[in-house]
Amino acid sequence: MAILRLIWRRHRWLWLVAALLMVLYGGSVVDQAHKTHTAMQKEMMTPVRFDRELKKPKDERSTDARTYTEYRDDTLMLYHEQLNVVDDTAMLPTTYGIQPLRVDFFYLGGIFLLGVVVAAWDHYSRFDRFLMAAGLTRRRTYWTRAGLFFGLVVLGTVLVDTGIVGGLYALLPAHDVNLSLQQAFGLTLYNTTLAALCFAVGQLYGLLCGRLWLLAALVPLTLASANQTLQNLGVLFGQTFVKANVSWPRVDNPLWAYWPFVIGFVLVTGICLGLAAWGFTHLSLEHDGTALMVPALRPLVIGIGMVVAFALFMGTDDHGHFVWQSSLFAPLLTLALGVLWAQWSRLTAAIARRRAAA
C-alpha cells in the first residue's frame, strides 16, 4: 500500500483533472445534442408547408420523405434506422443522424495523451529513480501506476457513455433518440476497448522515448497520421479480402467486423501493456540521452514504422485500387533508415577507429 500512496500523492491531481475532463466531455456531448435537436425542431417545416412541398416537382423538393411522420423522423432521430442489410450488426447503429454517442477521435486522442503524460512525467522528472532508490520493485511500480489510470480510462469511459445515453433519454423523447439498449451497450463496449488501446499505446510512447523533443515530435505526428493509416489499411483489407457487395469496415464504423475489431483491440491492448511492463523492467534510468530507452525493441519500432509508412504512402491506379509495386518504396526506405539508426553507434565507432589508426 505504501507504493500506491506514493504514486497517488504524486498523480492525484492528474487523475482528478482527467476524471473531470471526462465528465465535462460527457456533459458537453449531451448539451450539444439537446441544442441541435431543439434547433432542428424550430427549423422543421410545418405539416401545411410539407404538404405544399409534396406538390412541387420531385427534383425541386427539399426532402424525399413521402409522409410528414417520415420527414419528422428523418430530421429529429439521433440514430436512424439501419438501411443496408448487408452491413447490419445487432451491436451498432451503423447509420448515424446527429450521432452524439459515437467513436470520437478527439476523446481518444485525449486518452492517448493521458497515457503519454502518465509514463513520461515520472521518467523525465526522475521520479522513477526515486521509487527505485526507495527499494520498490519495477514491476510493482509499473502495474500500480498503470492500473491506477487504466482503471480510470476503462471505468470512466463506461460511465461517460452510460451518462450520455441517460442524459439523452432524460432530455429528449425516446422515439427521437432511437437507440436500443443493445446498441448503447455495443457502442459503450466498443468505445471502452478502443480507449483502453489508446491509453496503452500512449503509455508505451511515453515510456520508451528517452528524449523530450523526440516525444514532442512523435506525438502530434502520430495523432495526425493514425486515422488515415487505419483507414487506408481498412480499405486495403476490403479490396483484398472482402466481396465487392460488402462495405469495408473502418475504426469509426466497424460494420460486420464489430467483434473482430473488439477482440483485436483487447489483444493489442494486452500486448502493449505487457511490452510496457517488460520495457519498464529493462529501461536504463541512468542514460537519459538515448532516443529509445529499451534498445531491444528497435526491431519492433522499425516494423511498426514500416507498416505506417506503407499505409500512408500507398500507390493507387486510376480506379482507386492499390498498386503494390509503387507502395513498397516508403516501407523499404523506412527499413533502410531504421537499420542505419540501429547500427549508428557501431558505424560511428568504426569511423572513429579508422581515423585514429590513420
N, C-alpha and C positions, 0 to 999 in steps of 0.2 A: 504493500500500500504506500510505502514511502516514495517509490518512484512515480506512482500515479499522482501523489500530492505535488511532487516537484514539477512534473510536466503540466499538471492542471494550473498551478500557480503561475507558470510562465505563459501558458497558452489560453487561459480562461477568457481573456478579452477578445482574442481572435475567434475563439469558439462562439462566444456570445454575439459578437458582431456578425459572424457568418449566419448564426441562427436567426438574428434579427432581420438580416437581408433576405433570408428565405421567406420569412413571414411577410415582409413588405412586398416581395415579389408576388406571392400568392394573392395578397390583397389587391395589388395593382392589376393583376390579371382579371379578377372578378369585377373590380371597379370599371375597367376599360370595357369589358364585355357588357356590363349593365348600361354604360353610357352609349355604346354602339347600338345596342338593342333599342334603347329609348330614342335615339336619333333616327333609326330606321323606321320606328313606329310613326314618328312625326312626318317622315318623308314619303310614307306609303300613299298610294292612290286610294281614294275613297271608292266604295262599290260603284257609285254613279260614274266616276271618272274611268274606272276599269271597264265598265260596260261600253263607254264611248271608245275606249282604246281597242276593244274587240272588233268594233265596226270598221276600223281602219284596215287597209291592205296589210297582209301578213308581214311584208318586208318593211313596213313603217311602224309596226308596233314596238313598244319599249319592253315588252315581256312576251315570252312564249307560252305562259300559263293559259289554260283553257277555262279555268274557273277562278273565282276570287279566292276561294279557300286554298287552291293550289298556289296562287300568286302569293298569298299571305305566308304560307309555309315556306315557300322558296325564299322569301325575303327575310323572315324572322327566325327560322330554325338555325340554331348554332351548329348542329350536326345534321347534315342532310341524310336522306335515305341512301342506302347502297344502290348504285346504278349499274355496276358491272359485275355480273355473276361470276365471271372468271376470276376476278380479283377478290372475291368475297372472303372474309375471315370473321369468325364469331367474336374475336377479341378486340378488333379495332374498327371504328367508323372511318373507312378509307376515303369517303367523300366529305370534305370539310366545308362548313359555311364560314362563320366568324371564327371558329376554332380557338376558343380561349385556352382549353387544356389540350396541349399538343407537344410534340418534340420541339423544344425551344433551344436553339443553338446558343442564344445569349445566356440562358441559365446554365447550360452545360459548359460553356466557356468559363463562367464564374466558378463552377465546381473544379474545373481543371486548374485554374489559377489558385484556388484554395489548396489543392494538393501540392502545387509548386511551392507556395509560401510555407506550408507546414514543414516540408522537408528542408528547404533551402535556408530558412530563417535560423534554425538551430545549427546548421553547418557553418554558415558564414559568420554567425556571431560566436562561434566556437562553444556553444552550449553543449554540444555533443562531447567535446573534450572534458567539460566539467563533469558530465554524468559518468564518463568512463573513469575519470580520476576518483570519483566517489565510490568506485567499486561495483557499479551496476553493469550487468551483462548487456552486450549489444543487442542480442536477440530480444531480451525482455524490454529493453528501451524502445526498440523499433515497434514491437507489437503493441506496447502500451500507448505510444503516441499515435500510431496508425489507427488503432482500434477506437481511440477517443474521437477522432474526426471521421473515420469511416462510419461509425455508428450515427454520427450527426448527419452525414450525407444520405445514408440509406433511410433512417427513420425520419429525417427531416423532409426528404422528397416524398415519402409516403404521406406524411401529414400535410404537406403543402398541396399535393394533388387531391387528397381527400377533402381538404378545406376548400379548394377551388370548386369541386363538384358540389359540396354542401352549400357554398355561397351562391352558386348559380341557381340551384333549386330553391334556395330561400328567397332570392330576389326576382326570379323570372318564372313564368309559367312552365310547368313540367313539359307541356307539349312543345314549347319553343326551344327548350334545352335539347330534348330528343336524344338523350344519351342514356343507354341502358346501364344497369348495374354491372353487367358482364363487360361491356365496353369500357366503363370507367375503371374497372379492375384491370383490364388489359392495358389501358393507357398508363395507369399508375405503375404496374409491374414493368412495362417497357421503359418508362422514364427512369424508374429506380435502378434497373440494371445498367442502363446507359450512363446515369450519373455516377454510379459506383465505378464503372470503367473509366470515366473521365478523371475521377479523383485518383484512381490507381496509376494511371498514365502520368498525370501531373506530379504525383509524389515521386515517381521514378525519375522524371525530369529533374526535379529539384534535388534529388539525392545524388545523381550521377554527375551533374555539371559542376566542375571544380572551379570555374571562373564565372564571376558575376556578369561580366559583359557578354559572355557566350550564352548564358541563360537568358539575359535580356534580349538577345538577338533571336534565339531559337523559339521562345515562347510566342511572340506575335507572328513569327513565320509559320509556326505550327497551327495556330488558330486560323490564320488566313488561308492555309492550304488544306486543312483537314477535310472540310466539307467537299471541296472539289475533288480531292483524292478519292474519298469514299464513293462519291457519285460516279466518277469515271470507272472505278473498279466494279461498281454495281452494273453499269451499262455494259462493260466488257463481259461480265458474268452472264447478263441477259442475252447478249448476242451470241455467246459461245455455247451455253447450256440450256437456255430456255426456249420453248417453242414460240413462234412468232405471234401467236394469238394470246399470249400471256404477258401482262405488264411486268416490267423489270422492277424488282424491289429496290428501295432506297432506305437509307438510315432513317429519314424523317417520315417514310411511308413504306413499311416493310411488306404490306400486302400479304400474299400467301406465305412469305418467308418469315412470318412473325416468330414462330417458335424456334426455327434455326437461328435467327438473329438473337433472341433472348438467351438461348443456350450458349451461343458463341460469345456474347457479352460476358456471361458469368465465367466461362472458361478462361477468356483472355484476362479478365479482372483477377482471377486467382493466379494466373501466370505472372502478371505484373506485380502483384503483392508478394509472391514468392521470390521473384527476381530482386525486388527492392529489399526484402529481408535478407536474402543471401548477399546482396551488394553491401548492405549496411554492416554486415559482419566482416567484409573484406576490404572496405574502403580505407584509405590512409587518412588519418586525421592530422598528419604532420606535413604532408606535401600538398599545400593548397593551390599550387600553381599549375597542376595538371588539368588539362581540359576535361578528361574523363577520369572520374575518381576510381573506377574499377576497370583497369586495363583489360581484364579478361573478357569483358563484354564488348570489346571492339568489333568482333565478327557480327554480333547481333546488331549493333548500331549501324554498321555498314550495310547489312542485309536489309534493315528497315529503310535506310536511306535509298537503296536501290529500288525497293518497291514503290516508295513515294515518288521518286524521280520517274519511274516507268508510268505511274498513273497520271502524273501531272503533264507529262510531255508525250502522250500517246499520239501517234500519227494516224490520220484518218484519210479515207478516199473521198471522192466527190459525193458519195451517198451516205457519209457519216459513219461508215464501218471502219473499225480499227485495222491498221496495217501493221503487222508485227515487225516487219523488216525495218521500217522507219521509226519504230518505237523503242529500239534497242540502244540507240546512241546514248540517251540520258542515263540509263542504269549502268551501262558499261563505263561511261565517264565517271559516274559516282564510285564505281568499284575501283577504278584506277586511282582516283583521289583518296579513297579510303585506304587502299594498300600503301600509298605514299605516306598518308598520315600515320598508319600503324608502324611503318618502318622508318619514320623520320628520325628518331633518336639514333638508330643504328647507322643510318645514312650520314648524318652529321658527324657521328663519332668516327666513321671510316674516313670521311673527308679530312677531319682534324688530324687523324693518324698519318695520312698521306702527306699533309702539309708539314707535319713535324718531321717525318722521315726525309722529306726533300730539303 
